[in-house]
Amino acid sequence: MIFPSKKTIFLLPPKCGTSSFVRLIKDNTSLFDDPLTTDRGRHSLLGVDNSVLEKNGENLQDYKVYQICRNPLNRLVSSYLFIDQQHETRKNRPPRRRIRNPKHIKRVRRPLEGLNFVDAMKLTLPLVSHYPTTPEFFRYKDTKFYRKYLKNHPHSFFKTAGFNYFQFYIPQCFWNNIDANITYLKLEDLREDNSILSEIFGENLPAFPTVNEGRPIKKKRPYIEYYDEELKKLLTTTYWEDFTTLGYDFP
């Protein structure tokens, strides 16, 4: 997300307090008055933001880049619960009828329906480290990734899974896809003390929201309890760079 008047960019991977951050800035500043500051494509990679700057005659070197990050262990569970809740909500809506075939009822299929968190992640995590961060990031079916990892995947869901699914599980370090200098801000720290954002934006901002009011997730038990030992090892392997670069302890 680009803030031209502050010469600042914020990278916002999903399930890292993105909605809370956007609401905080919208409600307490006038920064969204600038046409370049939009929450459309809020999860875009740095390379995409850089292209936007270039089209508008600006230089990335003039900007300070921040990224809000989150403990990969917690983010993984939060992503799974969010997607599961999202599709369960859609599933319970009244079915839509196709215009050309009014008797045919189409319901939204839940991804990996019938699998618990551990089994679903054991299918997902081996794929996310190979997801491309090139311009084909949003068009993976045109890349070797689709042909090699998805086309013949034994689980039918992954034959059609796209960016909307994988963005929740791609390592957070992938958002810096042009190897720029990034300052990482931990979501856990922002919830304790939001003064760093007040300093960055030069605004007296209130406390960082602790709950996503748009889609609250009821955490029934500590996130660590969702994992078995095998999944912990897979988590460490998949998100090794996230743990080390972002400064989180391994489980």
C-alpha positions in Angstrom: 0.0 0.0 0.0 1.5 3.3 -1.1 1.3 6.6 0.9 2.9 9.2 -1.5 2.6 12.1 0.9 4.6 10.2 3.5 7.0 8.6 0.9 6.1 5.3 2.6 5.0 1.8 1.4 3.5 -0.8 3.6 3.5 -4.4 2.5 0.5 -6.3 3.9 0.4 -10.1 3.6 -3.0 -11.6 4.5 -3.7 -12.5 8.1 -1.1 -10.0 9.4 -3.5 -7.4 10.8 -4.2 -6.1 7.2 -7.8 -5.1 7.7 -7.1 -3.6 11.1 -4.2 -1.6 9.7 -6.4 -0.2 6.8 -9.2 0.6 9.1 -6.9 2.4 11.5 -5.4 4.6 8.8 -8.7 5.3 7.1 -10.5 6.3 10.3 -7.7 8.5 11.8 -5.9 10.1 8.8 -6.7 11.7 5.5 -4.0 9.7 3.6 -6.6 7.8 1.5 -7.5 11.1 -0.2 -4.5 10.5 -2.5 -5.5 8.5 -5.6 -2.4 6.3 -5.3 -3.4 5.2 -1.8 -6.0 2.5 -2.2 -6.8 -0.7 -0.4 -7.6 -2.4 -3.7 -4.8 -5.0 -4.1 -3.7 -4.4 -0.5 -1.8 -7.7 -0.5 0.3 -6.8 -3.5 4.0 -7.7 -3.7 6.6 -5.0 -3.6 7.4 -5.5 -7.3 3.7 -4.5 -8.1 3.9 -1.4 -6.0 7.2 -0.5 -7.7 5.5 -0.8 -11.1 2.8 1.6 -9.9 5.4 4.1 -8.8 7.2 3.9 -12.1 4.0 4.5 -14.1 3.5 7.6 -12.0 7.0 8.9 -12.5 8.2 8.1 -9.0 11.2 6.2 -7.7 11.2 3.4 -5.1 14.5 4.7 -3.8 12.6 7.8 -2.4 10.3 5.6 -0.3 10.7 3.9 3.0 9.3 0.4 2.9 7.7 -1.3 5.9 6.0 -4.7 6.2 3.7 -5.9 9.0 4.6 -9.4 9.9 3.2 -12.1 12.2 4.5 -15.3 13.8 4.3 -17.9 11.1 2.9 -20.5 13.5 -0.1 -18.2 14.4 -0.6 -16.9 10.9 -0.9 -20.4 9.5 -3.7 -21.4 11.9 -5.4 -18.0 11.5 -5.4 -18.4 7.7 -6.9 -21.9 7.9 -9.7 -20.8 10.2 -10.4 -17.8 8.2 -10.7 -19.7 4.9 -12.8 -22.4 6.5 -15.1 -19.9 8.1 -15.4 -17.9 4.9 -16.4 -20.9 2.8 -18.7 -22.2 5.4 -20.5 -18.8 5.4 -20.9 -18.9 1.6 -22.1 -22.5 1.8 -24.9 -21.6 4.1 -26.2 -18.8 1.8 -29.2 -19.5 -0.4 -27.9 -21.2 -3.5 -27.9 -19.2 -6.8 -29.5 -20.6 -9.9 -27.8 -20.4 -13.2 -29.8 -18.4 -15.8 -29.3 -20.9 -18.6 -30.1 -23.9 -16.4 -32.5 -22.7 -13.6 -32.8 -26.3 -12.2 -29.1 -26.6 -11.6 -28.0 -25.5 -8.1 -24.4 -24.4 -7.7 -22.9 -24.2 -4.2 -19.4 -22.9 -3.3 -17.1 -25.8 -2.5 -15.0 -25.6 0.6 -11.3 -26.1 0.0 -10.0 -29.4 1.3 -13.4 -30.1 2.9 -13.3 -33.0 5.3 -9.7 -32.5 6.2 -8.6 -31.2 9.6 -5.9 -28.5 10.0 -3.0 -30.9 10.2 -4.0 -32.9 7.1 -4.8 -29.8 5.1 -1.5 -28.2 5.9 0.5 -31.3 5.0 -1.0 -31.0 1.5 -0.6 -27.2 1.2 2.8 -26.4 2.7 4.9 -28.5 0.3 3.5 -26.3 -2.5 3.8 -22.8 -1.2 7.6 -22.6 -1.2 7.5 -23.2 -5.0 4.9 -20.6 -5.7 6.3 -18.0 -8.2 6.8 -14.4 -7.2 7.5 -13.3 -10.8 5.0 -11.3 -12.9 3.2 -14.6 -13.4 2.4 -14.6 -9.6 -1.2 -13.9 -10.5 -1.2 -16.1 -13.6 0.3 -19.3 -12.3 -1.4 -21.5 -15.0 1.0 -20.0 -17.5 4.0 -21.1 -15.5 5.9 -24.2 -14.8 4.5 -24.2 -11.3 1.0 -25.2 -12.5 2.3 -27.8 -14.8 4.7 -29.3 -12.3 2.9 -29.0 -9.0 -0.8 -28.6 -9.6 -2.0 -30.1 -12.8 -1.4 -33.7 -11.7 -1.8 -33.2 -7.9 -3.6 -36.2 -6.3 -6.0 -33.9 -4.5 -8.6 -32.4 -6.9 -8.8 -29.1 -5.1 -5.2 -28.1 -6.1 -5.9 -28.6 -9.8 -7.8 -25.3 -9.7 -6.4 -23.6 -6.6 -5.1 -20.1 -7.4 -3.7 -17.0 -5.8 -6.7 -16.4 -3.7 -5.9 -19.6 -1.8 -2.1 -19.6 -1.8 -1.7 -16.0 -0.7 -2.7 -17.0 2.8 0.1 -19.5 3.1 3.0 -18.0 1.0 6.0 -17.1 3.2 5.9 -13.5 4.3 9.4 -12.9 3.0 8.1 -13.5 -0.5 6.4 -10.1 -0.5 9.8 -8.5 -0.9 10.3 -10.0 -4.4 12.7 -7.3 -5.7 15.2 -7.6 -2.8 14.7 -4.2 -1.4 15.5 -2.9 2.1 12.5 -3.7 4.3 11.8 -2.7 7.9 9.6 -5.3 9.5 7.0 -4.4 12.2 5.7 -7.3 14.2 1.9 -7.4 14.6 2.3 -8.7 18.1 4.4 -5.6 19.0 2.0 -3.1 17.4 -0.9 -4.5 19.5 1.2 -3.8 22.6 2.4 -0.4 21.6 1.3 1.5 18.5 3.6 4.5 18.9 5.8 3.3 16.0 2.9 3.8 13.5 2.2 7.2 15.0 5.8 8.2 14.5 5.9 6.8 10.9 2.7 8.7 9.8 3.2 11.8 12.0 -0.3 11.3 13.4 -1.5 10.6 16.9 -3.0 7.2 16.2 -5.1 5.2 18.7 -4.3 1.7 19.8 -3.9 -0.9 17.1 -7.1 -3.0 16.8 -6.8 -6.5 18.4 -9.8 -8.0 16.7 -10.8 -8.0 13.0 -14.3 -6.6 13.4 -15.3 -7.5 9.9 -14.7 -11.2 10.3 -14.0 -12.1 13.9 -12.4 -15.5 14.5 -13.1 -17.2 17.7 -9.9 -18.8 18.9 -11.0 -21.8 20.9 -7.5 -23.0 22.0 -3.9 -21.9 21.8 -2.6 -22.0 18.2 0.3 -24.3 19.1 -2.2 -27.0 20.1 -3.3 -27.3 16.4 0.1 -28.8 15.5 1.5 -32.3 15.8 5.3 -32.9 15.8 5.4 -33.8 12.1 3.6 -30.5 11.1 5.9 -28.5 13.4 8.9 -29.8 11.4 7.2 -29.0 8.1 6.4 -25.5 9.4 10.0 -25.0 10.3 11.2 -26.1 6.9 8.7 -24.2 4.9 9.0 -20.9 6.8 12.7 -21.1 7.8 13.4 -17.7 6.2 10.3 -16.1 7.8 11.3 -17.3 11.3 14.9 -16.1 10.9 14.4 -12.9 9.0 11.4 -11.7 10.9 12.9 -12.7 14.3 10.5 -15.3 15.6 11.4 -18.4 17.7 11.0 -21.8 16.1 8.3 -24.0 17.6 
